[in-house]
Each structure stands twice: as structure tokens, then as C-alpha cells.
Amino acid sequence: MKIETFYPRHAILREHIEYYYFLRTYARDFKTAYYSFPNTLQSFNIHKNASCEIGNNSTHVYGVPEKKYLMIAQGKYESPLQVLLEGKLDKVTINFKPLGLNHFIRRPLAAVTPEHSQSFHEWDQYAETPAFLQAFFHANDNETRVDLLEDYLLRYYQPLDNEALLLKAIHSLMDFSTELPVQEIAESLSVSVRSFNRLFYNNMSITPVSFRKIARFRHSLKNRLFNEQFKNLTDIGYESNFYDQAYFVKMYKKITGSNPGKFFKSVEKLADDHLIFQFLKE
């Protein structure tokens, strides 16, 4: 399995995309399984010659030579997602920032990604899509593929209504130094709590409360894996504003399936340390 990471080149895309990664496998008997964990980013995958089976807490992608292309958009999820990759695969993953994918679809995100994973058909309506996919996967080097992908995305980019308000809300929900209640965030935006919850869900496909839980988990994960200052689990919990150690452990068990100590020992970092996976042993 080969993974290569790239970063957006165009200024507009840098505002909405964190990074791309390309994954290729070369053998029909290739097989790997891992757990992916809740994230504030949103993964979007484009595959060549692949099909998928999506279960309650699992996504199985496998090579199928007679299939042309497969797009999978991930929604938000709050517990571990088991991913199984099998066979010869060739894909690009776009990891969008919060609100990022919204700029490239014409329906509310909640309508497009209601589940943890789903086949994506929003771009089927565009006449240029088949030619783009053919040119993209015909290119052998990923540098060229990035250029083709960015040209395609920019063709369908559009501003998002209420973006400034939503970005302010996201910033507040991810600010663990103040941690304003949702009601106060709504008041600061001059909208009712009901209107705020509805607007946020329509554009994020998750409630503000659930988004904050995922953001808190990712904040603590970053501190533990990338910040030398935070090695003690108690300090990591307090830094991410978990109420107490018991709550810290409880939330980790819900989000990762295990306690924090066991979880941190079991994960691996890939794609310039962006991907945090827990590989399953056969």
C-alpha cells in the first residue's frame, strides 16, 4: 500500500481543503482493515475500478475491474468506523475542512451526507465529470492529478450562504479556553438557539454539541501525539477541558472503543501524520 500526501495549491482551495492523499495497492489479494476515528475534517474519496458495501459501522471498498469510478463522501460519526480495503485500488482522498465540501455541492450537506459513509452522486449532473475522471486516472503522476483535481473543483466552487456566521460558530465550539455554552454562541450570532441548531446541522450534518465532542477528542489527540509538552494523560484531559479524568476516560471509550492509554499505544500515523488509524490484525 502506497500513500502520498499533497497540499492545496490554489489560494481558494487552501481555505477549504486541509490536504489530499493518494492511495494505491497493486495486488488482487491485498487486504487491510483498520479503525478510523471521528474527525472535524470530512473525507471525500474518488476511486477507480472499485465498489463498496456500507454497513452500520463499517465501510468495505474493494477493487472491481469492470466498475469505472466510485465516489464516497463521509459524513460525521461519533464512534469508531471500521474500514476494509481489498484488492487493487487507486484512489484520492480529499480531506475538507469544516464547511469545505459545502462549496462544491448544491444541496445542504445534511441531505448529501446523512450517514457515516455514502456513495456520492452530486457531480453526476455535470457534463465535464466523466472527462475529468478519465483524464485524472489516466495521469500516472500525482502532481498532474492534483492540477487536474484542482481545476475541476474550482470550476464548481461557489460561496456559501451564512459562511461568516458558521465559521464564527465553529471557532467558538473549538475554543476550549472559554468553552461558551451553545446558547451564548447563538446569542453572540444574534440568532435563536433553535435557528442556530438548525442552521448548523443543515450545513455540518451534526449538532453543535456533538461537533464539540469530536473537536475536543481531536484536540486531546493532537496534544498527546504531537505536543511534547503533554505526555501525562491527566494533563491532556485538562488541556482539552474534559471535566475530570473519569469523563475523559468515558468519552474516549465511546469515541475510540478503548481507554486513552490503550488507544494511544495502538494507533499509527500516516500521510504526513495526518491520518490516525488503528490497524486490525488478522
C-alpha positions, 0 to 999 in steps of 0.5 A, a space after each residue: 500500500 502506497 500513500 502520498 500526501 499533497 497540499 492545496 495549491 490554489 489560494 481558494 482551495 487552501 481555505 477549504 481543503 486541509 490536504 489530499 492523499 493518494 492511495 494505491 495497492 497493486 495486488 488482487 489479494 491485498 487486504 487491510 482493515 483498520 479503525 478510523 476515528 471521528 474527525 472535524 475534517 470530512 473525507 471525500 474519496 474518488 476511486 477507480 475500478 472499485 465498489 463498496 458495501 456500507 454497513 452500520 459501522 463499517 465501510 468495505 471498498 474493494 477493487 472491481 475491474 469492470 466498475 469505472 469510478 466510485 465516489 464516497 463522501 463521509 459524513 460525521 460519526 461519533 464512534 469508531 468506523 471500521 474500514 476494509 480495503 481489498 484488492 487493487 485500488 487507486 484512489 484520492 482522498 480529499 480531506 475538507 475542512 469544516 464547511 469545505 465540501 459545502 462549496 462544491 455541492 448544491 444541496 445542504 450537506 445534511 441531505 448529501 451526507 446523512 450517514 457515516 459513509 455514502 456513495 456520492 452522486 452530486 457531480 453526476 449532473 455535470 457534463 465535464 465529470 466523466 472527462 475529468 475522471 478519465 483524464 485524472 486516472 489516466 495521469 500516472 503522476 500525482 502532481 498532474 492529478 492534483 492540477 487536474 483535481 484542482 481545476 475541476 473543483 474550482 470550476 464548481 466552487 461557489 460561496 456559501 450562504 451564512 459562511 461568516 456566521 458558521 465559521 464564527 460558530 465553529 471557532 467558538 465550539 473549538 475554543 476550549 479556553 472559554 468553552 461558551 455554552 451553545 446558547 451564548 454562541 447563538 446569542 453572540 450570532 444574534 440568532 435563536 438557539 433553535 435557528 442556530 441548531 438548525 442552521 448548523 446541522 443543515 450545513 455540518 450534518 451534526 449538532 453543535 454539541 456533538 461537533 464539540 465532542 469530536 473537536 475536543 477528542 481531536 484536540 486531546 489527540 493532537 496534544 498527546 501525539 504531537 505536543 511534547 509538552 503533554 505526555 501525562 494523560 491527566 494533563 491532556 484531559 485538562 488541556 482539552 477541558 474534559 471535566 475530570 479524568 473519569 469523563 475523559 476516560 468515558 468519552 474516549 471509550 465511546 469515541 475510540 472503543 478503548 481507554 486513552 492509554 490503550 488507544 494511544 499505544 495502538 494507533 499509527 500515523 500516516 500521510 504526513 501524520 495526518 491520518 490516525 488509524 488503528 490497524 486490525 490484525 488478522 
